[in-house]
Amino acid sequence: MKVYKFGGASVKDAPGIRHLARIVSVESDNLVVVISAFGKTTNALEKVLKAWLTDDRFRDANILWSESTNRIRGIFDFKKKRIYVTQGFIGGTVAGQTTTLGREGGGKKII
């Protein structure tokens, strides 16, 4: 499986999205496409977060790799589909609270 991650600047408009489609269309391996918030959407979301005065690291959550891996394996079934598209900004706690993963590499891990 390969994972491609596209940041907001690369999907800010229709030409950017078409370019993304061209990139992934030539890939023959199983693929997960992670797309961040479009364009400057992250900046707008951060303004909203600042207005709410949240705490408990909801803006800079850490990934629970073991739990995430188990859940992903139960959802991404490459026998049924070769390509999965998902977002790369919003997460959730084990208790069901919505969190965000932070910006520019906040949740990166090399596997």
PDB file as gemmi writes it, atoms N, CA and C in Angstrom:
CRYST1    1.000    1.000    1.000  90.00  90.00  90.00 P 1                      
ATOM      1  N   MET A   1       0.846  -1.175   0.000  1.00  0.00           N  
ATOM      2  CA  MET A   1       0.000   0.000   0.000  1.00  0.00           C  
ATOM      3  C   MET A   1       0.890   1.235   0.000  1.00  0.00           C  
ATOM      4  N   LYS A   2       0.498   2.220  -0.807  1.00  0.00           N  
ATOM      5  CA  LYS A   2       1.165   3.515  -0.801  1.00  0.00           C  
ATOM      6  C   LYS A   2       0.194   4.554  -0.259  1.00  0.00           C  
ATOM      7  N   VAL A   3       0.745   5.556   0.415  1.00  0.00           N  
ATOM      8  CA  VAL A   3      -0.056   6.657   0.936  1.00  0.00           C  
ATOM      9  C   VAL A   3       0.454   7.939   0.303  1.00  0.00           C  
ATOM     10  N   TYR A   4      -0.439   8.670  -0.364  1.00  0.00           N  
ATOM     11  CA  TYR A   4      -0.118   9.988  -0.924  1.00  0.00           C  
ATOM     12  C   TYR A   4      -0.863  11.020  -0.095  1.00  0.00           C  
ATOM     13  N   LYS A   5      -0.156  12.054   0.341  1.00  0.00           N  
ATOM     14  CA  LYS A   5      -0.771  13.132   1.113  1.00  0.00           C  
ATOM     15  C   LYS A   5      -0.644  14.421   0.332  1.00  0.00           C  
ATOM     16  N   PHE A   6      -1.761  15.104   0.125  1.00  0.00           N  
ATOM     17  CA  PHE A   6      -1.789  16.360  -0.617  1.00  0.00           C  
ATOM     18  C   PHE A   6      -2.195  17.476   0.330  1.00  0.00           C  
ATOM     19  N   GLY A   7      -1.355  18.492   0.437  1.00  0.00           N  
ATOM     20  CA  GLY A   7      -1.621  19.643   1.289  1.00  0.00           C  
ATOM     21  C   GLY A   7      -2.617  20.592   0.640  1.00  0.00           C  
ATOM     22  N   GLY A   8      -3.073  21.553   1.432  1.00  0.00           N  
ATOM     23  CA  GLY A   8      -4.096  22.490   0.991  1.00  0.00           C  
ATOM     24  C   GLY A   8      -3.741  23.275  -0.260  1.00  0.00           C  
ATOM     25  N   ALA A   9      -2.483  23.697  -0.386  1.00  0.00           N  
ATOM     26  CA  ALA A   9      -2.073  24.484  -1.558  1.00  0.00           C  
ATOM     27  C   ALA A   9      -2.182  23.674  -2.845  1.00  0.00           C  
ATOM     28  N   SER A  10      -1.974  22.373  -2.763  1.00  0.00           N  
ATOM     29  CA  SER A  10      -2.019  21.551  -3.980  1.00  0.00           C  
ATOM     30  C   SER A  10      -3.445  21.227  -4.424  1.00  0.00           C  
ATOM     31  N   VAL A  11      -4.432  21.469  -3.560  1.00  0.00           N  
ATOM     32  CA  VAL A  11      -5.833  21.210  -3.930  1.00  0.00           C  
ATOM     33  C   VAL A  11      -6.688  22.458  -3.738  1.00  0.00           C  
ATOM     34  N   LYS A  12      -6.081  23.620  -3.947  1.00  0.00           N  
ATOM     35  CA  LYS A  12      -6.781  24.876  -3.682  1.00  0.00           C  
ATOM     36  C   LYS A  12      -7.789  25.254  -4.748  1.00  0.00           C  
ATOM     37  N   ASP A  13      -7.708  24.622  -5.932  1.00  0.00           N  
ATOM     38  CA  ASP A  13      -8.615  24.991  -7.020  1.00  0.00           C  
ATOM     39  C   ASP A  13      -8.801  23.796  -7.956  1.00  0.00           C  
ATOM     40  N   ALA A  14      -9.665  23.980  -8.962  1.00  0.00           N  
ATOM     41  CA  ALA A  14      -9.975  22.883  -9.883  1.00  0.00           C  
ATOM     42  C   ALA A  14      -8.742  22.357 -10.621  1.00  0.00           C  
ATOM     43  N   PRO A  15      -7.847  23.215 -11.128  1.00  0.00           N  
ATOM     44  CA  PRO A  15      -6.639  22.669 -11.772  1.00  0.00           C  
ATOM     45  C   PRO A  15      -5.784  21.821 -10.818  1.00  0.00           C  
ATOM     46  N   GLY A  16      -5.698  22.224  -9.565  1.00  0.00           N  
ATOM     47  CA  GLY A  16      -4.944  21.453  -8.585  1.00  0.00           C  
ATOM     48  C   GLY A  16      -5.554  20.081  -8.350  1.00  0.00           C  
ATOM     49  N   ILE A  17      -6.872  20.026  -8.274  1.00  0.00           N  
ATOM     50  CA  ILE A  17      -7.555  18.750  -8.069  1.00  0.00           C  
ATOM     51  C   ILE A  17      -7.401  17.856  -9.300  1.00  0.00           C  
ATOM     52  N   ARG A  18      -7.463  18.448 -10.494  1.00  0.00           N  
ATOM     53  CA  ARG A  18      -7.234  17.659 -11.716  1.00  0.00           C  
ATOM     54  C   ARG A  18      -5.810  17.106 -11.741  1.00  0.00           C  
ATOM     55  N   HIS A  19      -4.848  17.902 -11.291  1.00  0.00           N  
ATOM     56  CA  HIS A  19      -3.459  17.446 -11.232  1.00  0.00           C  
ATOM     57  C   HIS A  19      -3.321  16.277 -10.249  1.00  0.00           C  
ATOM     58  N   LEU A  20      -3.967  16.374  -9.101  1.00  0.00           N  
ATOM     59  CA  LEU A  20      -3.988  15.278  -8.130  1.00  0.00           C  
ATOM     60  C   LEU A  20      -4.534  14.014  -8.787  1.00  0.00           C  
ATOM     61  N   ALA A  21      -5.623  14.138  -9.525  1.00  0.00           N  
ATOM     62  CA  ALA A  21      -6.235  12.983 -10.189  1.00  0.00           C  
ATOM     63  C   ALA A  21      -5.278  12.351 -11.195  1.00  0.00           C  
ATOM     64  N   ARG A  22      -4.540  13.187 -11.928  1.00  0.00           N  
ATOM     65  CA  ARG A  22      -3.564  12.649 -12.887  1.00  0.00           C  
ATOM     66  C   ARG A  22      -2.453  11.885 -12.168  1.00  0.00           C  
ATOM     67  N   ILE A  23      -2.008  12.405 -11.040  1.00  0.00           N  
ATOM     68  CA  ILE A  23      -0.929  11.749 -10.284  1.00  0.00           C  
ATOM     69  C   ILE A  23      -1.370  10.371  -9.809  1.00  0.00           C  
ATOM     70  N   VAL A  24      -2.537  10.283  -9.199  1.00  0.00           N  
ATOM     71  CA  VAL A  24      -2.964   8.998  -8.627  1.00  0.00           C  
ATOM     72  C   VAL A  24      -3.479   8.031  -9.685  1.00  0.00           C  
ATOM     73  N   SER A  25      -3.913   8.535 -10.839  1.00  0.00           N  
ATOM     74  CA  SER A  25      -4.472   7.645 -11.862  1.00  0.00           C  
ATOM     75  C   SER A  25      -3.427   6.731 -12.494  1.00  0.00           C  
ATOM     76  N   VAL A  26      -2.157   7.098 -12.428  1.00  0.00           N  
ATOM     77  CA  VAL A  26      -1.116   6.253 -13.018  1.00  0.00           C  
ATOM     78  C   VAL A  26      -0.552   5.242 -12.017  1.00  0.00           C  
ATOM     79  N   GLU A  27      -0.988   5.311 -10.779  1.00  0.00           N  
ATOM     80  CA  GLU A  27      -0.495   4.419  -9.725  1.00  0.00           C  
ATOM     81  C   GLU A  27      -1.201   3.071  -9.837  1.00  0.00           C  
ATOM     82  N   SER A  28      -0.443   1.992  -9.802  1.00  0.00           N  
ATOM     83  CA  SER A  28      -1.052   0.661  -9.916  1.00  0.00           C  
ATOM     84  C   SER A  28      -1.149  -0.057  -8.572  1.00  0.00           C  
ATOM     85  N   ASP A  29      -0.440   0.419  -7.555  1.00  0.00           N  
ATOM     86  CA  ASP A  29      -0.494  -0.203  -6.234  1.00  0.00           C  
ATOM     87  C   ASP A  29      -1.767   0.197  -5.497  1.00  0.00           C  
ATOM     88  N   ASN A  30      -2.079  -0.534  -4.417  1.00  0.00           N  
ATOM     89  CA  ASN A  30      -3.144  -0.111  -3.516  1.00  0.00           C  
ATOM     90  C   ASN A  30      -2.761   1.252  -2.977  1.00  0.00           C  
ATOM     91  N   LEU A  31      -3.741   2.130  -2.842  1.00  0.00           N  
ATOM     92  CA  LEU A  31      -3.430   3.526  -2.560  1.00  0.00           C  
ATOM     93  C   LEU A  31      -4.401   4.137  -1.563  1.00  0.00           C  
ATOM     94  N   VAL A  32      -3.847   4.911  -0.624  1.00  0.00           N  
ATOM     95  CA  VAL A  32      -4.645   5.754   0.260  1.00  0.00           C  
ATOM     96  C   VAL A  32      -4.256   7.183  -0.057  1.00  0.00           C  
ATOM     97  N   VAL A  33      -5.244   8.002  -0.415  1.00  0.00           N  
ATOM     98  CA  VAL A  33      -5.019   9.407  -0.748  1.00  0.00           C  
ATOM     99  C   VAL A  33      -5.543  10.246   0.410  1.00  0.00           C  
ATOM    100  N   VAL A  34      -4.636  10.988   1.043  1.00  0.00           N  
ATOM    101  CA  VAL A  34      -4.983  11.840   2.179  1.00  0.00           C  
ATOM    102  C   VAL A  34      -4.979  13.274   1.689  1.00  0.00           C  
ATOM    103  N   ILE A  35      -6.103  13.960   1.871  1.00  0.00           N  
ATOM    104  CA  ILE A  35      -6.233  15.345   1.416  1.00  0.00           C  
ATOM    105  C   ILE A  35      -6.476  16.244   2.616  1.00  0.00           C  
ATOM    106  N   SER A  36      -5.620  17.249   2.754  1.00  0.00           N  
ATOM    107  CA  SER A  36      -5.794  18.236   3.823  1.00  0.00           C  
ATOM    108  C   SER A  36      -6.907  19.202   3.454  1.00  0.00           C  
ATOM    109  N   ALA A  37      -7.176  20.128   4.347  1.00  0.00           N  
ATOM    110  CA  ALA A  37      -8.196  21.149   4.089  1.00  0.00           C  
ATOM    111  C   ALA A  37      -7.824  21.936   2.827  1.00  0.00           C  
ATOM    112  N   PHE A  38      -8.795  22.225   1.989  1.00  0.00           N  
ATOM    113  CA  PHE A  38      -8.562  22.937   0.731  1.00  0.00           C  
ATOM    114  C   PHE A  38      -8.072  24.361   0.946  1.00  0.00           C  
ATOM    115  N   GLY A  39      -7.105  24.760   0.116  1.00  0.00           N  
ATOM    116  CA  GLY A  39      -6.647  26.146   0.096  1.00  0.00           C  
ATOM    117  C   GLY A  39      -6.298  26.690   1.469  1.00  0.00           C  
ATOM    118  N   LYS A  40      -6.870  27.793   1.817  1.00  0.00           N  
ATOM    119  CA  LYS A  40      -6.602  28.459   3.102  1.00  0.00           C  
ATOM    120  C   LYS A  40      -7.634  28.089   4.167  1.00  0.00           C  
ATOM    121  N   THR A  41      -8.319  26.967   3.994  1.00  0.00           N  
ATOM    122  CA  THR A  41      -9.353  26.545   4.930  1.00  0.00           C  
ATOM    123  C   THR A  41      -8.793  26.342   6.334  1.00  0.00           C  
ATOM    124  N   THR A  42      -7.585  25.811   6.441  1.00  0.00           N  
ATOM    125  CA  THR A  42      -6.980  25.590   7.760  1.00  0.00           C  
ATOM    126  C   THR A  42      -6.868  26.897   8.530  1.00  0.00           C  
ATOM    127  N   ASN A  43      -6.453  27.958   7.855  1.00  0.00           N  
ATOM    128  CA  ASN A  43      -6.351  29.262   8.523  1.00  0.00           C  
ATOM    129  C   ASN A  43      -7.711  29.709   9.056  1.00  0.00           C  
ATOM    130  N   ALA A  44      -8.763  29.521   8.261  1.00  0.00           N  
ATOM    131  CA  ALA A  44     -10.104  29.899   8.705  1.00  0.00           C  
ATOM    132  C   ALA A  44     -10.555  29.044   9.889  1.00  0.00           C  
ATOM    133  N   LEU A  45     -10.247  27.752   9.844  1.00  0.00           N  
ATOM    134  CA  LEU A  45     -10.615  26.876  10.957  1.00  0.00           C  
ATOM    135  C   LEU A  45      -9.889  27.271  12.239  1.00  0.00           C  
ATOM    136  N   GLU A  46      -8.635  27.680  12.111  1.00  0.00           N  
ATOM    137  CA  GLU A  46      -7.890  28.086  13.302  1.00  0.00           C  
ATOM    138  C   GLU A  46      -8.467  29.352  13.930  1.00  0.00           C  
ATOM    139  N   LYS A  47      -8.995  30.258  13.123  1.00  0.00           N  
ATOM    140  CA  LYS A  47      -9.650  31.449  13.677  1.00  0.00           C  
ATOM    141  C   LYS A  47     -10.869  31.046  14.500  1.00  0.00           C  
ATOM    142  N   VAL A  48     -11.612  30.074  14.012  1.00  0.00           N  
ATOM    143  CA  VAL A  48     -12.776  29.577  14.749  1.00  0.00           C  
ATOM    144  C   VAL A  48     -12.325  28.942  16.065  1.00  0.00           C  
ATOM    145  N   LEU A  49     -11.279  28.116  16.012  1.00  0.00           N  
ATOM    146  CA  LEU A  49     -10.784  27.463  17.227  1.00  0.00           C  
ATOM    147  C   LEU A  49     -10.338  28.473  18.275  1.00  0.00           C  
ATOM    148  N   LYS A  50      -9.654  29.541  17.839  1.00  0.00           N  
ATOM    149  CA  LYS A  50      -9.207  30.557  18.793  1.00  0.00           C  
ATOM    150  C   LYS A  50     -10.393  31.238  19.474  1.00  0.00           C  
ATOM    151  N   ALA A  51     -11.475  31.397  18.741  1.00  0.00           N  
ATOM    152  CA  ALA A  51     -12.664  32.038  19.302  1.00  0.00           C  
ATOM    153  C   ALA A  51     -13.368  31.141  20.327  1.00  0.00           C  
ATOM    154  N   TRP A  52     -13.148  29.846  20.303  1.00  0.00           N  
ATOM    155  CA  TRP A  52     -13.808  28.905  21.211  1.00  0.00           C  
ATOM    156  C   TRP A  52     -13.033  28.704  22.511  1.00  0.00           C  
ATOM    157  N   LEU A  53     -11.623  29.119  22.653  1.00  0.00           N  
ATOM    158  CA  LEU A  53     -10.832  28.917  23.882  1.00  0.00           C  
ATOM    159  C   LEU A  53     -10.817  27.482  24.360  1.00  0.00           C  
ATOM    160  N   THR A  54     -10.603  26.481  23.375  1.00  0.00           N  
ATOM    161  CA  THR A  54     -10.584  25.046  23.699  1.00  0.00           C  
ATOM    162  C   THR A  54      -9.327  24.695  24.478  1.00  0.00           C  
ATOM    163  N   ASP A  55      -9.334  23.486  25.081  1.00  0.00           N  
ATOM    164  CA  ASP A  55      -8.161  22.999  25.792  1.00  0.00           C  
ATOM    165  C   ASP A  55      -8.006  21.502  25.521  1.00  0.00           C  
ATOM    166  N   ASP A  56      -7.285  20.777  26.361  1.00  0.00           N  
ATOM    167  CA  ASP A  56      -7.060  19.340  26.243  1.00  0.00           C  
ATOM    168  C   ASP A  56      -6.401  18.932  24.925  1.00  0.00           C  
ATOM    169  N   ARG A  57      -5.580  19.831  24.368  1.00  0.00           N  
ATOM    170  CA  ARG A  57      -4.800  19.551  23.167  1.00  0.00           C  
ATOM    171  C   ARG A  57      -5.660  19.234  21.951  1.00  0.00           C  
ATOM    172  N   PHE A  58      -6.859  19.757  21.886  1.00  0.00           N  
ATOM    173  CA  PHE A  58      -7.740  19.466  20.757  1.00  0.00           C  
ATOM    174  C   PHE A  58      -7.199  20.007  19.447  1.00  0.00           C  
ATOM    175  N   ARG A  59      -6.257  20.928  19.476  1.00  0.00           N  
ATOM    176  CA  ARG A  59      -5.685  21.465  18.248  1.00  0.00           C  
ATOM    177  C   ARG A  59      -4.363  20.785  17.907  1.00  0.00           C  
ATOM    178  N   ASP A  60      -3.808  20.041  18.810  1.00  0.00           N  
ATOM    179  CA  ASP A  60      -2.497  19.448  18.601  1.00  0.00           C  
ATOM    180  C   ASP A  60      -2.467  18.032  19.154  1.00  0.00           C  
ATOM    181  N   ALA A  61      -3.448  17.247  18.769  1.00  0.00           N  
ATOM    182  CA  ALA A  61      -3.572  15.886  19.292  1.00  0.00           C  
ATOM    183  C   ALA A  61      -2.478  14.984  18.748  1.00  0.00           C  
ATOM    184  N   ASN A  62      -2.155  13.976  19.499  1.00  0.00           N  
ATOM    185  CA  ASN A  62      -1.210  12.956  19.058  1.00  0.00           C  
ATOM    186  C   ASN A  62      -1.981  11.748  18.551  1.00  0.00           C  
ATOM    187  N   ILE A  63      -1.416  11.059  17.581  1.00  0.00           N  
ATOM    188  CA  ILE A  63      -2.054   9.875  17.018  1.00  0.00           C  
ATOM    189  C   ILE A  63      -1.758   8.669  17.899  1.00  0.00           C  
ATOM    190  N   LEU A  64      -2.777   7.888  18.193  1.00  0.00           N  
ATOM    191  CA  LEU A  64      -2.613   6.612  18.883  1.00  0.00           C  
ATOM    192  C   LEU A  64      -2.401   5.563  17.786  1.00  0.00           C  
ATOM    193  N   TRP A  65      -1.149   5.273  17.476  1.00  0.00           N  
ATOM    194  CA  TRP A  65      -0.815   4.474  16.293  1.00  0.00           C  
ATOM    195  C   TRP A  65      -1.401   3.072  16.344  1.00  0.00           C  
ATOM    196  N   SER A  66      -1.338   2.395  17.464  1.00  0.00           N  
ATOM    197  CA  SER A  66      -1.844   1.034  17.550  1.00  0.00           C  
ATOM    198  C   SER A  66      -3.351   0.989  17.314  1.00  0.00           C  
ATOM    199  N   GLU A  67      -4.074   1.861  18.010  1.00  0.00           N  
ATOM    200  CA  GLU A  67      -5.534   1.938  17.846  1.00  0.00           C  
ATOM    201  C   GLU A  67      -5.910   2.324  16.418  1.00  0.00           C  
ATOM    202  N   SER A  68      -5.210   3.318  15.871  1.00  0.00           N  
ATOM    203  CA  SER A  68      -5.489   3.767  14.501  1.00  0.00           C  
ATOM    204  C   SER A  68      -5.229   2.669  13.487  1.00  0.00           C  
ATOM    205  N   THR A  69      -4.123   1.952  13.664  1.00  0.00           N  
ATOM    206  CA  THR A  69      -3.783   0.863  12.748  1.00  0.00           C  
ATOM    207  C   THR A  69      -4.866  -0.211  12.752  1.00  0.00           C  
ATOM    208  N   ASN A  70      -5.345  -0.588  13.916  1.00  0.00           N  
ATOM    209  CA  ASN A  70      -6.403  -1.604  14.003  1.00  0.00           C  
ATOM    210  C   ASN A  70      -7.680  -1.139  13.327  1.00  0.00           C  
ATOM    211  N   ARG A  71      -8.050   0.111  13.540  1.00  0.00           N  
ATOM    212  CA  ARG A  71      -9.284   0.626  12.925  1.00  0.00           C  
ATOM    213  C   ARG A  71      -9.154   0.740  11.409  1.00  0.00           C  
ATOM    214  N   ILE A  72      -7.993   1.204  10.949  1.00  0.00           N  
ATOM    215  CA  ILE A  72      -7.778   1.351   9.508  1.00  0.00           C  
ATOM    216  C   ILE A  72      -7.831  -0.003   8.818  1.00  0.00           C  
ATOM    217  N   ARG A  73      -7.211  -1.013   9.419  1.00  0.00           N  
ATOM    218  CA  ARG A  73      -7.232  -2.353   8.826  1.00  0.00           C  
ATOM    219  C   ARG A  73      -8.652  -2.897   8.702  1.00  0.00           C  
ATOM    220  N   GLY A  74      -9.533  -2.462   9.588  1.00  0.00           N  
ATOM    221  CA  GLY A  74     -10.923  -2.898   9.516  1.00  0.00           C  
ATOM    222  C   GLY A  74     -11.744  -2.146   8.488  1.00  0.00           C  
ATOM    223  N   ILE A  75     -11.243  -1.002   8.024  1.00  0.00           N  
ATOM    224  CA  ILE A  75     -11.990  -0.177   7.079  1.00  0.00           C  
ATOM    225  C   ILE A  75     -11.428  -0.251   5.660  1.00  0.00           C  
ATOM    226  N   PHE A  76     -10.124  -0.170   5.525  1.00  0.00           N  
ATOM    227  CA  PHE A  76      -9.496  -0.182   4.199  1.00  0.00           C  
ATOM    228  C   PHE A  76      -9.324  -1.629   3.740  1.00  0.00           C  
ATOM    229  N   ASP A  77     -10.273  -2.102   2.955  1.00  0.00           N  
ATOM    230  CA  ASP A  77     -10.250  -3.462   2.441  1.00  0.00           C  
ATOM    231  C   ASP A  77      -9.872  -3.415   0.968  1.00  0.00           C  
ATOM    232  N   PHE A  78      -8.601  -3.661   0.676  1.00  0.00           N  
ATOM    233  CA  PHE A  78      -8.118  -3.544  -0.696  1.00  0.00           C  
ATOM    234  C   PHE A  78      -8.568  -4.694  -1.588  1.00  0.00           C  
ATOM    235  N   LYS A  79      -9.275  -5.659  -1.036  1.00  0.00           N  
ATOM    236  CA  LYS A  79      -9.907  -6.684  -1.872  1.00  0.00           C  
ATOM    237  C   LYS A  79     -11.163  -6.126  -2.526  1.00  0.00           C  
ATOM    238  N   LYS A  80     -11.754  -5.105  -1.895  1.00  0.00           N  
ATOM    239  CA  LYS A  80     -12.971  -4.487  -2.423  1.00  0.00           C  
ATOM    240  C   LYS A  80     -12.678  -3.262  -3.282  1.00  0.00           C  
ATOM    241  N   LYS A  81     -11.703  -2.451  -2.842  1.00  0.00           N  
ATOM    242  CA  LYS A  81     -11.360  -1.217  -3.563  1.00  0.00           C  
ATOM    243  C   LYS A  81      -9.854  -1.059  -3.570  1.00  0.00           C  
ATOM    244  N   ARG A  82      -9.321  -0.473  -4.638  1.00  0.00           N  
ATOM    245  CA  ARG A  82      -7.883  -0.275  -4.746  1.00  0.00           C  
ATOM    246  C   ARG A  82      -7.439   1.081  -4.218  1.00  0.00           C  
ATOM    247  N   ILE A  83      -8.352   2.061  -4.232  1.00  0.00           N  
ATOM    248  CA  ILE A  83      -8.019   3.424  -3.794  1.00  0.00           C  
ATOM    249  C   ILE A  83      -9.021   3.887  -2.743  1.00  0.00           C  
ATOM    250  N   TYR A  84      -8.491   4.418  -1.641  1.00  0.00           N  
ATOM    251  CA  TYR A  84      -9.315   5.048  -0.608  1.00  0.00           C  
ATOM    252  C   TYR A  84      -8.878   6.503  -0.498  1.00  0.00           C  
ATOM    253  N   VAL A  85      -9.862   7.392  -0.363  1.00  0.00           N  
ATOM    254  CA  VAL A  85      -9.596   8.822  -0.196  1.00  0.00           C  
ATOM    255  C   VAL A  85     -10.108   9.236   1.175  1.00  0.00           C  
ATOM    256  N   THR A  86      -9.268   9.956   1.919  1.00  0.00           N  
ATOM    257  CA  THR A  86      -9.645  10.384   3.257  1.00  0.00           C  
ATOM    258  C   THR A  86      -9.072  11.765   3.538  1.00  0.00           C  
ATOM    259  N   GLN A  87      -9.469  12.351   4.640  1.00  0.00           N  
ATOM    260  CA  GLN A  87      -8.971  13.667   5.046  1.00  0.00           C  
ATOM    261  C   GLN A  87      -7.813  13.495   6.018  1.00  0.00           C  
ATOM    262  N   GLY A  88      -7.035  14.549   6.199  1.00  0.00           N  
ATOM    263  CA  GLY A  88      -5.865  14.425   7.039  1.00  0.00           C  
ATOM    264  C   GLY A  88      -5.749  15.464   8.126  1.00  0.00           C  
ATOM    265  N   PHE A  89      -6.862  15.926   8.652  1.00  0.00           N  
ATOM    266  CA  PHE A  89      -6.817  17.026   9.609  1.00  0.00           C  
ATOM    267  C   PHE A  89      -7.605  16.721  10.872  1.00  0.00           C  
ATOM    268  N   ILE A  90      -8.744  16.086  10.747  1.00  0.00           N  
ATOM    269  CA  ILE A  90      -9.630  15.854  11.879  1.00  0.00           C  
ATOM    270  C   ILE A  90      -9.470  14.425  12.378  1.00  0.00           C  
ATOM    271  N   GLY A  91      -9.354  14.282  13.686  1.00  0.00           N  
ATOM    272  CA  GLY A  91      -9.266  12.978  14.319  1.00  0.00           C  
ATOM    273  C   GLY A  91     -10.290  12.868  15.422  1.00  0.00           C  
ATOM    274  N   GLY A  92     -10.178  11.830  16.209  1.00  0.00           N  
ATOM    275  CA  GLY A  92     -11.094  11.658  17.325  1.00  0.00           C  
ATOM    276  C   GLY A  92     -10.423  10.886  18.437  1.00  0.00           C  
ATOM    277  N   THR A  93     -10.838  11.156  19.654  1.00  0.00           N  
ATOM    278  CA  THR A  93     -10.302  10.441  20.808  1.00  0.00           C  
ATOM    279  C   THR A  93     -11.015   9.100  20.955  1.00  0.00           C  
ATOM    280  N   VAL A  94     -10.469   8.229  21.787  1.00  0.00           N  
ATOM    281  CA  VAL A  94     -11.099   6.947  22.070  1.00  0.00           C  
ATOM    282  C   VAL A  94     -12.493   7.167  22.650  1.00  0.00           C  
ATOM    283  N   ALA A  95     -12.670   8.268  23.398  1.00  0.00           N  
ATOM    284  CA  ALA A  95     -13.962   8.579  24.006  1.00  0.00           C  
ATOM    285  C   ALA A  95     -14.933   9.250  23.040  1.00  0.00           C  
ATOM    286  N   GLY A  96     -14.502   9.490  21.787  1.00  0.00           N  
ATOM    287  CA  GLY A  96     -15.401  10.065  20.797  1.00  0.00           C  
ATOM    288  C   GLY A  96     -15.334  11.572  20.649  1.00  0.00           C  
ATOM    289  N   GLN A  97     -14.388  12.230  21.318  1.00  0.00           N  
ATOM    290  CA  GLN A  97     -14.224  13.680  21.180  1.00  0.00           C  
ATOM    291  C   GLN A  97     -13.499  13.989  19.869  1.00  0.00           C  
ATOM    292  N   THR A  98     -13.965  14.981  19.129  1.00  0.00           N  
ATOM    293  CA  THR A  98     -13.307  15.388  17.898  1.00  0.00           C  
ATOM    294  C   THR A  98     -12.073  16.214  18.218  1.00  0.00           C  
ATOM    295  N   THR A  99     -10.967  15.930  17.515  1.00  0.00           N  
ATOM    296  CA  THR A  99      -9.719  16.665  17.691  1.00  0.00           C  
ATOM    297  C   THR A  99      -9.151  17.019  16.327  1.00  0.00           C  
ATOM    298  N   THR A 100      -8.147  17.869  16.305  1.00  0.00           N  
ATOM    299  CA  THR A 100      -7.409  18.128  15.077  1.00  0.00           C  
ATOM    300  C   THR A 100      -5.955  17.748  15.314  1.00  0.00           C  
ATOM    301  N   LEU A 101      -5.272  17.408  14.240  1.00  0.00           N  
ATOM    302  CA  LEU A 101      -3.922  16.882  14.353  1.00  0.00           C  
ATOM    303  C   LEU A 101      -2.840  17.942  14.270  1.00  0.00           C  
ATOM    304  N   GLY A 102      -3.192  19.184  14.186  1.00  0.00           N  
ATOM    305  CA  GLY A 102      -2.176  20.224  14.082  1.00  0.00           C  
ATOM    306  C   GLY A 102      -1.782  20.450  12.636  1.00  0.00           C  
ATOM    307  N   ARG A 103      -0.764  21.258  12.430  1.00  0.00           N  
ATOM    308  CA  ARG A 103      -0.379  21.657  11.082  1.00  0.00           C  
ATOM    309  C   ARG A 103       1.018  21.203  10.736  1.00  0.00           C  
ATOM    310  N   GLU A 104       1.277  21.130   9.427  1.00  0.00           N  
ATOM    311  CA  GLU A 104       2.600  20.862   8.867  1.00  0.00           C  
ATOM    312  C   GLU A 104       3.375  19.833   9.657  1.00  0.00           C  
ATOM    313  N   GLY A 105       2.920  18.596   9.547  1.00  0.00           N  
ATOM    314  CA  GLY A 105       3.668  17.501  10.153  1.00  0.00           C  
ATOM    315  C   GLY A 105       3.329  17.200  11.588  1.00  0.00           C  
ATOM    316  N   GLY A 106       2.252  17.757  12.109  1.00  0.00           N  
ATOM    317  CA  GLY A 106       1.910  17.533  13.504  1.00  0.00           C  
ATOM    318  C   GLY A 106       1.652  16.084  13.859  1.00  0.00           C  
ATOM    319  N   GLY A 107       1.245  15.281  12.904  1.00  0.00           N  
ATOM    320  CA  GLY A 107       0.964  13.885  13.206  1.00  0.00           C  
ATOM    321  C   GLY A 107       1.800  12.922  12.398  1.00  0.00           C  
ATOM    322  N   LYS A 108       2.944  13.356  11.888  1.00  0.00           N  
ATOM    323  CA  LYS A 108       3.696  12.500  10.978  1.00  0.00           C  
ATOM    324  C   LYS A 108       4.414  11.376  11.702  1.00  0.00           C  
ATOM    325  N   LYS A 109       4.478  10.264  10.998  1.00  0.00           N  
ATOM    326  CA  LYS A 109       5.244   9.125  11.478  1.00  0.00           C  
ATOM    327  C   LYS A 109       5.680   8.354  10.246  1.00  0.00           C  
ATOM    328  N   ILE A 110       6.921   7.984  10.207  1.00  0.00           N  
ATOM    329  CA  ILE A 110       7.427   7.187   9.099  1.00  0.00           C  
ATOM    330  C   ILE A 110       7.311   5.726   9.500  1.00  0.00           C  
ATOM    331  N   ILE A 111       6.625   4.948   8.675  1.00  0.00           N  
ATOM    332  CA  ILE A 111       6.417   3.534   8.981  1.00  0.00           C  
ATOM    333  C   ILE A 111       7.289   2.696   8.049  1.00  0.00           C  
TER     334      ILE A 111                                                      
END                                                                             
